[in-house]
Amino acid sequence: MQTIKRSEVDATGLDGLDPGKGGSRDAKNMRRIIAARRGVEAAEAELREAVAAAREDGDSWAVIGLALDTTRQAAFQRFGGGR
């Protein structure tokens, strides 16, 4: 039995599909979902960096909460506390 390293495994599973078996379909929707998920992850990282920069520049949690359309407490709970 061959051992496969985790880095060699296709995380999406799309590489393992055999279009010759059964009704084959284009994986366009799965690719779109994967791209959207990566976009959300990138946007979340950008948001965290923007909030950290605002705090470093002296903006209050109340101002940040206003920008996030939430309360200062919710903003602090999500982004504060040493995260």
N, C-alpha and C positions, 0 to 999 in steps of 0.2 A: 504494500500500500504506500502510495507516494504522499509525503507530507507537503502541504501547500502553505507557504508563508502567508500571513494575514495581508501583507502589502501586495501580494500577487492576486488576491481575490477581488473580483469586481464587486464593489459595494452595492451597485444598483441592481445587479443580477441580469442586466440586459445582455451582457456578453454570453451568458449561458443559454439564451433562447435559441432554439433551432427552428428557423423559418420553414424548414422542410417537413416539419411534423405539425399536423393539425392545421387549422386555419391561421395563417400568418397575418399579422397586422403590423402596421408601422408603429413604432414605439414613440411617435411624436408627442403623445399626451404625457407619457412618462418622462420624456426629456423635458417637456415644458414644466411639469411639476418639480422636477429636480432643479431646474434653473430658477424657478420661483422661490423654492426653499433656500437656495444659495443666496438669492437676492435679499430675502428676509434676514438671513444671517449677517450679510454685509451691512444692511441698513441698521440692524441692531448694534453692530460693532461701531458704526459711525455715530449713532445716537449716544452710545456710552462715552465715546471720545469727546463728543460735543458737550455733553453734560460735565465731564471732567474738566474740560477747558474753561467752561463757564465758571465752575467753582474755583479753579485756579486763578481766574481773573477777578474773583471777588463777588460774583453774582450770588444772590441769596437763593435759598430753596424756594421761597415764595415766587421769585421771578422765574426760576426754572420751572416750577409747577405751572405757572401761568403759560409759559411757552409750550408746555406739554399738555395743556388743557386738563390739568388735574390740580389737586391740592399740594401744598408744600410738603405735607406729611407723606402723601403717596409718592411724590417725587423722591423724597429722602429714603423712604422704605425701599424703593426700587433701585436707586442709584447710589445712595449714601452708605454710611456705615463701613467705610474702609474697603469697599469693593472696587 
